[in-house]
Amino acid sequence: MSWLLLIAALCLASEDNDEALVARHAASAAQAMQTGDYITAEKHHRIVVRLRPALAEAQFNLGLSLFLQTKYEEAIDAFREALKMKPDLVNASLFAGISLFNLNRSRDALPALTEYTAAQPEDLQGQYFLGLCYLALEHFGEATKALTSARTIDPHNTDVLYHLAQSYLGQARKQPSKMNSLAPLYEEVVKQIAAFNPGSFRLAQLRAGYYEATGKKAEAIRELELLLENDPKVRGLHYTLGCLYMEAGQYEKSRQQFEAEMKLDAPYPRTYFQLGHVHLALEGPAQALALLHQALERDPDSAGPVWVDIGRAHRALGQPDKAAPAFEKAISLGERSSSTYYQLGMTLKSMGDLEGSRNALETSRRLRSEEQAKNLASP
């Protein structure tokens, strides 16, 4: 895609006598970028940065060569340096945001992508990745808005349409009362995908998602099982089926699906957390802990629920001194449910901290009453 081949203009003005050297390395880097030799491009860009350390465009170009090698952490550093020098270099915000998303740090990516789309509202990549970040964070209303903008820019883009449909399903899962109003919007998008790309596996995915959102879990499982008979190497399929099996209490089948997802080159990041959760259900807390700590690295946006399960695993292993800090960490990250406080309270009780236990259990009781009242008030 042409946006990946962007080479920022390089200012060569200098009072030094090395203009020819800078120009030669800049030209070599540009040629390497055009031919896809990003390793060589990085080498030449680093020389240009060394010779022109205060030039924002040089830092941007270095970041781009790193980005195209999937060296996202280093790329983010280069893009941030470029933005410090030249805040209106908005393409650096775009690529920094995409890099953060690719590292499963959607929350951190939002400011950069929001800034970019405000400056370039008609850019497909900006709106698309902004929508993906909101979708990953389950902010479905914001995801719908960004992905609707992306569809306006490119109405035939199957990936945009698929994720827009997923945002409608996400809203319906969160607020079932909205299903009737969202269903026509969802069906319209599915019809567009069928018209533009009738053989797309995305259609089967969406059928499964619709069944799941409407409470037809058995039909959703069957749809995914049929799709996976052709063994498409697409991330998320085994993960979704694994979650459905887990909800049905079929933990062994769930484990098999999550492990199949893990064999992919780029497994869905939340698989580590869910597989750890399944191992807890199968009474394998030691195996669960290893996976849960991997989940903290690979899916930082899910850190709160992960810490809850880390606490549960330590409790199962008879390690309350490690379980209590894990529950406290989860609470500090927003996991303030009655069950989390209950787990903390019981852990503190086993450690002899009776006052701390009473406080946690009282909070648990209060939250449980509030949750029950809220459920009764729901239509």
C-alpha positions, 0 to 999 in steps of 0.5 A: 500500500502506498501509505507504507512507502511514505518517505518524508522530505529530508532537509539537507541544509547545513553549515557543515561539510557533510551534505553529500554524505547525508544526501547519499545515505538518504538516497540509499535509504529511500531506494531500500525502502522502495524495494522492501529492503527495510534492514538496509533502509534502517542502517542508512536511516540511522546514519542520517539520524546520527548526522542530523539528530535534530531533524524530525523527518530523519527520526520519522524515516527511521521509525518507518523502517523499523515499523516495517520490520515489526520492530514496534517498540523501537519504532514508537521511540523514533516516532515520539522523538520526531513528534517532540521535534515537530508536533505537526508531523501527524504521520508519526502519530498514525504509525505510533498508534498502529505500532501500539495497537500491534503490541496489544496496547490499544489504550495507549494507542488511542491518544495518538490515533485520535490526534491523527484522525482529528488532523486527517479525518479522511484517512482510511488507516487512521479511522480503521485503527482507531475503530480497532482500538475501541473495539479491542477495549469494548468501547463499542459506540466509539468503535462504530463511529470510527468504523462508520467513517472508515466505511464512508472512505472505502465502502468495499473494504471487507475488513472495515465492514466486518469490524463494523458489524462486530461493533454492532454485535458488541453493543447488542451483547452489552445492551440486549435491549438495543438488539432490535435497533441494531439488527437492521444496521448489522444486517445491512453490513453483512449484505454488503460483505456478501455482495462484495466478497461472497466467499469471505469466511467473515460471513460465517464468523458474523453468523456465529457472532449473531447467534452468540449475541442472541443467546443461541450458543449451540448454533454459534458453536456449530457455525464455528465448527463448520468453518474450522473444518477447512482449517483457515489460518486466521486468528480469533476463530479457535479463540472464539470457539474456545470461549463458547466452550468455556461458557458451556462448561466444556473445559477440555474442548475449550483448552483444545481450541485455545491451544490450537489458537496458540499454534498460529503465527499471531494468536489472538492475544487474550488467548493466554489469559483464557487458557490460564482461566481454563487451567484454573477450572481444570485444577491446574493452577501452576500451569495457569500461572505461567500462562497468566504472566505471559498474558500480562506481557502480551495483552496489557489491556486485560491486566485487571482480570489477569491479576484476579486469576493470578490471585486465584491461582496462588490461593489454589496453591496455598500461597495467600501471601502472593494471592492478596497482593494480586487481588489488590493489584486487580482492584487498583486496575478497576476490578472492583466486583463483589467477587474480587473483594470476597476473594481478597477478604477470604485470603486476608482471613487465612493470613490472620489479617482480620480487620482487612478481611472484615473491610474487604468482605463488607465491601463485597456484601455492599457491592453484591447488593448493588449488583442485585438491585441493578439486575432487578431494575434491568428490563 
